[in-house]
């Protein structure tokens, strides 16, 4: 099997399901990840709304890849909060069952020192794993800012559960001042989702290969290792770059002009990379998405 390209395709929660499906069809993608409907998380949707999602995607022969539980990190020593989160997770497992999805994103409870706190983290995370195992689903741990890769390595080595896997995010790893290639080597057997995006050392989003995450090396390693998990293609470029507003008058005009120049410079830079022979063209967010998908399809052949 080959890696499967997927993503939320929701323009940071601004697109409805029909608009997302249309984007998938346009870019010839047949797997959709879900985190909600517009600004509402999946846990708030009714059974009727979930059924409509399933029917609408099935009608276009689109499969659902992974869903976000929206369960954020919390104090593992607070038993009341832990019980509430487990109840939410049970509900999300039922949602996953209705949507015929096998993978769910989850964040670790707050960890300061995994070696000292392992017994507590194992017990709390084990409660999620037990529920996932009963439902026949797989947990995909989302890395969090500031949490080093060795924390996840330690957990995977100690727990050894086939119901627990990892979402590899090269930008987050780089922002943690860690080597992405070393991190990949340490967790490559646990990766089930790979976030295909890039950024510079300041965290500014860049086109794949133009940042500092070594993502092209990582993608080659995925091919070498015959990776057959999901590749998330959602990018995080500042939408204001592509928005053109009327110039204000008076006091704010000077501030607006400076900001406008920065946006225009950034837009020209992106246009030059994607349309090197069309200097007068203004690149759009959809142009970027199309370019990144084409690049990934070529690299993953």
C-alpha positions, 0 to 999 in steps of 0.5 A: 500500500502507498501513503494516502493524502488527506486533510481537513480542507476546511480553511481553518474551520471556515468551509462547510462540508459541501465546500470541503468535498468540492475541494477534495474533488477538485484536487483528486483526493478521496480521504477527508479528515474531520474536526467539526462542522464550521466552528462546531467540534464533532462532539457537538453534532447531532446524530442526524448531522453525523449521518448527513456527513456520512451520506454526503461523503459516501455519495462522492465516494470519499472516505473519512480518514481520521477525526479530532477528539478536541481533547486537550492536555490537562492535569493528569492528577485531577481525577474529576477532569480525567473522568470527564475526558474519558467520557468525552472520548467514549462519546467520540469513539461512538462518533467514529463508529458512526462515521466508519473512522478507525483513527482518532487524534488525542493529546497527552495529559500534561507531562513535565518529566516522563520518567518520574511521572510515567506511572501516572501517565501510563495509568491515565493514557491506559484508560484511553487505550483500553477504550480504544481497544474495546472499540477496535479503534486507534489513538493517534497522539498529537505532539504538543509544543514544548513536549520533546520527542523522547517523551513519546519514545519513552511511552511507546517503548514502555506501553507497546500497544498496537492501538497507540500511534503517533502524528509526526509534525516536522514544524512542531519538532523543529520549533522544539529545537530538535532534529526532525530527521533524528526524531523520525528515526526514533518514532518511524515505526509508530507514525500513522499520520504525517503532517506535510508542511514546512516553516522557517526557523521563526515558525513562518509557514513556507512551501514544502522544501523552502523551510528548515524542517528537512521535510524533503529528506523526511518524505524520501525516508517515508518512501524508502520505508514504504510508509502506508499511513496518512499524509495531512496536506493542510497548510497554515499560511496567513490568510491576510496575505491573500485578502485585499482591503480598502486603504484607510484614511488618516492616522491608520494609513501609514500603518496600513501601508507598511503592512500592505507592503509586507503582504505584497512582498510575501505574495510576490515571493510565493508567486515566484516559487509557484508561477516562475514564468508569470510575474504579474499573477497573484497566487491564491491559497488554492494555488498553494494547496494545488501546488503542494498536493502535486509535489507530494503526489510526485514525491510519493510515487 
